[in-house]
């Protein structure tokens, strides 16, 4: 009798591809992507709607967009924070990717969703405008009194303080679990728009600049609103995670750069920090007891 060949269930795939297929089948993944799309649409439409000139053509300045951006950031944190983190900003997503708080698949999906939502939000407002010429106010522009280099620096600086606040809030959430921190993020966003508004428009969000550029066709100095926010966001994320947070250590930075398991190193660093704190507390109590005895 000829040898019987074992039956095959189907083609086998490498482990990374299998993990990718499993992630794409998860309902939570697509719900998070939809949350980023809808969140970006709401955020961009709110910020752009607040920047439309008044009845006499007077510009509202950076105050109205700053208030609108901060308020909508707080509300989006409550609405979509548990689903996707309510990032609604490619610069924030890239900062989480650089510090390995987010995997590559989700980062790419989130950025595409954010850009799509921003474009849809801009398009809806453009169709609702009675005067299409007013759509130019949507586009972030370099100040006529400055240059692209100054605008780039202000975008990087404003985004740095925003993303550093976001990482600090996320760290506090992991430690305490009950502190929402959405107000801190909203205030930080408003402060950034007010700080950089007169120099660059205070974008701090590449998707917020991309949507109006696609709809209006105005691409002047558009590179400023990608390089500046992304540079500031990555610097903020890396400095917070590897220099300022309680679990920061050289081993953690090396693990990130060598693509090793960063959570094990982070847990060990926190454990050593907690043990050191307990030891110091015990020594202080012992010294106080001896002092009282004398």
Secondary structure, DSSP 8 states (H G I E B T S, - for coil): ---------S----HHHHHHHHHHH-HHHHHHHHHHHHHHHHHHHHHHHHTS--TT----HHHHHHHHHHHHHHHHHHHHTTTT-----HHHHHHHHHTTSS-HHHHHHHHHHHHHHHHHHHHHHHHH-S-GGGGGGGS----TTS-HHHHHHHHHHHHHHHHHHHHHHHHHHHHHS----HHHHHHHHHHHHHHHHHHH-----HHHHHHHHHHH---TTTTHHHHHHHHHHHHHHHHIIIIISTT--HHHHHHHHTT--HHHHHHHHHHHHHHHHHHHHHHHHHHHHHHHH-
